Structure formats: C-alpha cells, structure tokens
Amino acid sequence: MNGPAAFGEQGWDWRARIAALNPAEAVRLAHRARTAPLFAHAYAFHLNFRFGAMVPADLLAHAAAHGLAGVQIHVEDGEAASLAAMGRPELEAFGAEARRLGLAVHVETSSTEAWDLARTVAIAHAVGAVAVRSYPRYEGPLSTVIARSIDALRGLSALDPEGRLRFTLEQHEDLTSAELIQILDAVGNPRLGLLFDFGNMVNAGEMPLEALRRQAPWLREAHVKDCLILPDRGGWAHRACQSGEGHLPMAALLVELLLLGEEAAQVTAFGLEEEEDYYAPALRFPGEGPDPHIPARTASFTDPGPGDLSARLQREREAALRQLQVVRALLDDIATAAEPFRTTP
C-alpha cells in the first residue's frame, strides 16, 4: 500500500470536521482562514538563489507584491549575497526595507550548533527579525543527538537576553514528535516552540495528521508544501511536488493548524515552501533498536536535474506563484465551508 493510505490519512474528510465544530469554533476558523499570515519562504526559490540572480531583497519584493505577511529566509540563501555574507550596514538596510514594506522577517538556519545559533541570532537582531528557526543535524546514536540538541538549545536565552525573538525547532526528517517534545521539555525555554513542516515527519515514520496531533500544544509556525510519500527500505521517503499533486492532506492540515489557540491564533506564520523535486530518504525504520544511529546529512538542497537550467529556474518561479494560488484557494474553501455553520445552534 502506498503512502498515506497505509496510515489511514488519505481522504481525510476535513469538511466533516468543520461541520462538527461548535459555532464559536466555526467563526474562529472562518476568520483565521480569511486572514492567515502567509509568508514567502526562500526555499520556494532555492534554485534561483543558488543558480540564478536572486538575492534576499528580491524575496522581500516578491512578498510585498503578492500581499504576504513576511518572509522566512535561511541565513545562507543567496550564498555570496546571503544574509550570512552581509556586513552590519547591509543587514540593517535589509531590515529597514522589510519594515518599509510592512513585512515580518523570520530567519532560519540548518543546525543547532552553538556557533551557528549565535551567528543566526546576531543576524536576526541586525535585521530586526521576530523569529528564528533551527533543527538538529547531528550524527550519532539517537540519545547523543537528543542530548547535544538540548545542550545547544539551552544557550538560546543567553543569546537573546531581552527576549526579542521567538524560536522554533523544526521536525526535519530524523526525529519523531515525541523526541522533539522531549527536547523542548528539557530545554525549558518558554520562547521555544515547534515548527510544523507538512511532510518532514514521514522520514521519521510518522504521518502528517498523526504528527500534528502529537505536536499541537507546542506548534507556533508551519511550512506548507506537498509531496509524494514513497516506500524506502522498510521506511518512508518523501519527494516534494507541486502543491495539490501529492499525497498530503493539505486542507485537513490547514484546518487543524488554524484551529489551534483559543483567544489568539497559535500558529503565527504559514511559510509557502514549494519544493518540487526535493528528495529526502527514510531516516527511521520499524523495528529499530531503542538508540538507533542517526546518519550524517547535509542541509537541504534540490538537484536541478539535467536539461536547460534557465527553463528549470523559470519553472520554479512559476511553481511558487502557483502554490500561492493553491493555498489561497484552499483557505477560501475552508472559510466558505465554515461560514454556514457559525450560526448553527
């Protein structure tokens, strides 16, 4: 059996979920779907940053042109032109442009190494960012990976003593929901939560709705994408695809994320992270021992594949725009479905 069907998540009836809401929940859901904070994510332009002429300021222009709430950008997106390569005056100018455009900035990095967290927090402060995302990328026994992650993340308070930043830890293909929660509990930083990626949990043997339910109390942000879920050596791999063409229950995930939080929305950013052709192999397997070995791996990258590079870059740009249309249509469908139920006794 292929993909989410094996886990009972294919065909999840999100409309029935909405119909079962009480009036207050339906009102809340409809409003949040109409006003969801959508962010431009730099990975949607990964190849254009690596092989094209795209620079961080272009992501700001894209977000402003399409009425988005902000940007989520990795410190190394743009390589020689990246935030990590900028001096203080350039970083401050980037932040000033974001503020001029009315955009929030969330900065991301791909490790929890102490030096990398320190660098990323300094960049975040310089650009006036409001949030920082990281994820563990250690090799070794699971117990060691967890211990090293806890030790590194305990340093966040000292890096941001004035509490200017929110921090999120992303499930990034190797750790389960329970292991992430274990890390957060041990760190004990109230400003540290989880970022929910729509597909990254499958490589750790979980399915999206299952992982969302487990992580719900700690979720603060999301990366929105679609993917194919593929059998891999007894576990599960994922290959990202254009939104709406994969196995993920995107509408159901959006509904559950939007419902989190009573007085205020718990999820404060939905990053549009179209990743067509990104591939991640299985990293956890059924029947593994209590302390499995977590392999070494690089930060995420997408192979541009053979053929005309300029055509591939154009396809990536078009896919990013198409995802924005798809997600906005899903949110509109959710709001429309919720509105008839908001006055139901």
C-alpha positions in Angstrom: 0.0 0.0 0.0 1.4 3.4 -1.0 1.9 6.5 1.1 -0.7 7.9 3.4 -3.3 5.3 2.5 -1.2 2.9 4.6 -1.7 5.1 7.6 -5.4 5.9 7.1 -4.8 9.6 6.3 -5.7 9.6 2.6 -9.2 11.0 2.0 -9.4 12.6 5.5 -12.8 14.4 5.5 -11.9 18.0 6.5 -15.4 19.2 5.6 -17.0 16.8 8.1 -14.5 18.1 10.7 -15.7 21.6 10.0 -19.4 20.6 10.2 -18.8 19.2 13.6 -17.4 22.4 15.1 -19.4 24.5 17.5 -20.5 28.0 16.4 -17.6 29.8 18.2 -15.1 27.4 16.6 -16.6 27.9 13.2 -16.4 31.7 13.5 -12.8 31.5 14.6 -11.9 29.1 11.8 -13.5 31.2 9.1 -11.8 34.4 10.3 -8.4 32.8 10.6 -8.7 31.2 7.2 -9.5 34.6 5.7 -6.6 36.3 7.5 -4.0 33.5 7.6 -0.4 35.0 7.9 1.2 33.7 4.7 4.9 34.1 4.4 7.2 33.8 1.3 9.7 31.1 2.0 13.1 31.3 0.3 13.2 27.6 -0.4 10.4 28.1 -2.9 13.2 29.9 -4.9 16.0 27.6 -3.8 17.4 27.0 -7.3 17.0 30.7 -8.3 19.1 31.6 -5.2 21.8 29.1 -6.0 22.0 29.3 -9.8 20.1 32.4 -10.7 20.5 36.1 -9.8 18.0 36.1 -6.9 19.1 37.9 -3.7 17.4 38.3 -0.3 15.9 41.7 -1.3 14.1 40.0 -4.2 12.2 37.8 -1.7 11.0 41.0 0.1 9.8 42.4 -3.2 8.0 39.2 -4.0 6.3 39.1 -0.7 5.2 42.7 -0.9 4.0 42.3 -4.5 1.7 39.4 -3.5 0.3 40.8 -0.3 2.1 38.4 2.1 2.8 39.0 5.7 6.5 38.4 5.7 9.4 36.3 4.7 11.2 33.2 6.0 14.7 33.2 4.8 17.8 31.0 5.6 20.9 32.9 6.6 22.7 31.3 3.6 20.1 31.8 0.9 21.8 33.6 -1.9 25.3 32.3 -1.0 27.7 35.2 -1.7 24.8 37.6 -1.5 23.2 35.9 1.6 22.4 37.4 5.0 25.4 35.4 6.4 27.7 37.2 3.9 26.4 40.7 4.6 28.1 43.2 6.9 26.1 45.0 9.6 25.2 48.0 7.4 23.8 45.7 4.7 21.8 43.7 7.3 20.3 46.8 8.7 19.4 48.0 5.2 17.6 44.7 4.6 15.7 45.0 7.8 14.8 48.6 7.0 13.4 47.6 3.6 11.4 44.9 5.2 9.9 47.4 7.7 9.2 49.9 4.9 7.3 47.2 3.1 5.4 46.1 6.2 6.9 42.6 6.2 7.9 40.5 9.2 11.3 38.7 8.9 11.9 35.2 10.2 15.5 33.9 9.9 16.3 30.2 9.6 19.4 28.0 9.9 20.0 24.3 9.4 21.7 23.2 12.7 21.7 23.7 16.4 25.5 24.0 16.7 26.3 26.7 19.2 28.3 28.8 16.8 25.5 28.6 14.2 22.8 29.6 16.6 25.0 32.6 17.8 25.6 33.7 14.2 21.9 33.4 13.3 20.6 35.2 16.4 23.1 38.0 15.7 21.8 38.3 12.1 18.2 38.2 13.3 18.9 41.0 15.7 20.6 43.1 13.0 17.7 42.8 10.5 15.0 43.2 13.2 13.7 39.7 12.8 11.0 38.4 15.1 11.7 34.7 14.9 14.5 32.1 14.4 14.1 28.5 13.2 16.7 25.8 13.6 16.8 22.0 13.6 19.3 19.4 14.9 21.6 17.9 12.3 23.9 15.7 14.3 25.3 12.2 13.5 25.4 9.5 16.1 23.3 7.5 18.5 19.8 9.0 19.0 20.5 9.5 22.7 23.5 11.6 21.8 21.6 13.6 19.2 19.0 14.5 21.7 21.5 15.3 24.5 23.5 17.6 22.1 20.4 19.3 20.9 19.3 20.0 24.5 22.7 21.4 25.5 22.9 23.7 22.4 19.3 25.0 22.7 19.7 25.8 26.4 22.0 28.6 25.1 19.3 30.5 23.4 18.3 32.5 26.4 21.8 33.9 26.8 21.9 34.8 23.0 18.7 36.7 23.3 18.5 38.0 26.9 16.0 40.7 26.1 13.5 38.2 24.6 13.3 39.9 21.3 12.9 36.6 19.4 10.7 33.6 19.2 12.4 30.4 18.5 11.1 27.3 16.7 12.6 23.8 16.3 11.5 22.1 13.1 10.9 18.4 12.7 13.4 17.8 10.0 13.2 14.1 8.9 15.1 12.3 11.6 13.4 12.9 15.0 9.9 11.8 16.0 7.4 14.1 17.6 7.9 12.5 21.0 11.7 13.2 20.7 11.2 16.8 19.8 8.8 17.3 22.7 11.4 15.6 25.0 14.0 18.2 23.8 11.6 21.1 24.4 10.7 19.9 27.9 14.4 19.6 28.8 15.3 23.0 27.5 12.5 24.7 29.3 12.6 27.9 27.3 9.0 29.3 27.0 10.0 31.2 23.9 11.0 27.9 22.1 8.2 26.0 20.2 7.9 23.7 17.2 7.6 24.5 13.5 5.4 22.0 11.7 6.5 21.1 8.2 3.8 19.4 6.2 6.0 16.5 5.0 9.2 16.1 7.0 7.7 13.7 9.6 7.3 10.8 7.2 11.1 10.2 7.1 10.9 9.5 10.8 8.0 7.1 10.3 5.1 9.4 11.2 2.2 10.7 9.0 1.2 14.4 8.9 -2.1 14.4 10.9 -0.7 12.0 13.4 2.4 14.2 14.0 0.3 17.4 14.1 -1.9 15.9 16.8 1.1 15.0 18.9 2.9 18.3 18.4 -0.2 20.6 18.7 0.4 22.2 22.1 3.9 23.3 21.0 3.3 24.4 17.4 4.0 28.0 16.5 4.7 28.1 12.8 4.3 25.9 9.7 6.0 25.2 6.4 3.4 24.5 3.7 4.2 22.1 0.9 3.0 18.9 -0.8 4.9 15.7 -1.5 4.7 12.1 -2.6 5.3 9.6 0.2 7.4 6.7 -1.1 8.4 3.3 0.4 12.2 3.2 1.2 14.0 0.3 2.7 11.1 -0.5 5.0 10.6 3.1 6.0 9.2 6.2 4.2 10.9 8.8 2.0 9.3 11.9 0.5 9.7 13.6 -2.8 8.3 17.1 -2.9 6.0 18.1 -5.7 3.7 20.9 -6.7 1.0 21.6 -4.2 -2.2 19.7 -4.8 -0.4 16.9 -6.7 0.9 14.9 -3.8 -0.2 12.6 -1.0 -0.5 15.2 1.8 -4.0 16.1 3.2 -3.2 19.8 2.8 -6.7 21.2 3.5 -7.1 19.0 6.6 -3.7 20.1 7.9 -4.6 23.8 7.4 -7.9 23.3 9.2 -6.2 21.7 12.2 -3.4 24.3 12.4 -5.8 27.2 12.1 -8.0 25.9 14.9 -5.0 25.9 17.4 -5.3 28.6 20.0 -8.4 29.9 21.8 -8.2 33.7 22.2 -5.4 34.1 19.6 -4.1 32.0 16.7 -1.4 29.7 17.9 0.3 29.4 14.5 1.6 32.8 13.6 3.2 32.1 10.2 2.5 29.8 7.2 5.6 29.6 5.1 4.9 28.9 1.4 7.7 26.4 0.9 7.1 24.8 -2.6 10.0 22.3 -3.0 9.3 20.5 -6.3 11.8 17.6 -6.8 13.4 17.9 -3.3 14.0 14.3 -2.1 14.6 13.1 1.4 15.2 9.4 2.2 13.9 7.4 5.1 15.9 8.0 8.3 13.9 5.9 10.8 12.7 2.4 10.4 10.2 0.0 12.0 11.9 -2.4 14.4 14.9 -0.2 15.0 16.5 -0.5 18.4 16.0 1.9 21.3 19.0 4.0 20.4 19.3 3.9 16.6 22.2 5.6 14.7 21.2 8.9 13.1 23.3 9.3 9.9 25.2 12.4 8.9 23.5 14.6 6.3 23.9 17.9 4.6 21.5 20.9 4.8 18.6 20.6 2.4 19.2 21.1 -1.3 17.4 20.2 -4.5 19.2 18.8 -7.6 18.2 20.9 -10.6 18.4 17.9 -12.8 19.5 17.6 -16.4 18.4 20.0 -19.2 18.1 23.7 -19.6 18.9 25.4 -16.3 17.1 28.6 -17.3 13.9 26.7 -18.0 14.2 24.9 -14.6 14.6 28.3 -12.9 11.6 29.7 -14.7 9.5 26.6 -13.7 10.5 27.1 -10.1 9.3 30.7 -10.1 6.0 29.7 -11.7 5.6 26.9 -9.2 6.0 29.4 -6.3 3.2 31.6 -7.8 1.0 28.6 -8.4 1.4 27.4 -4.8 0.3 30.8 -3.6 -2.9 30.5 -5.7 -3.5 26.9 -4.5 -3.1 27.7 -0.8 -5.2 30.8 -1.0 -7.9 28.8 -2.8 -7.7 26.1 0.0 -8.1 28.8 2.6 -11.0 30.3 0.8 -12.7 26.9 0.6 -12.1 26.4 4.4 -13.6 29.7 5.2 -16.5 29.2 2.9 -17.2 25.7 4.4 -17.0 27.1 8.0 -19.3 30.1 7.5 -22.7 28.3 7.1 -22.0 26.6 10.5 -21.2 29.6 12.6 -24.8 30.3 13.5 -25.8 26.7 13.9 -27.4 26.2 17.4 
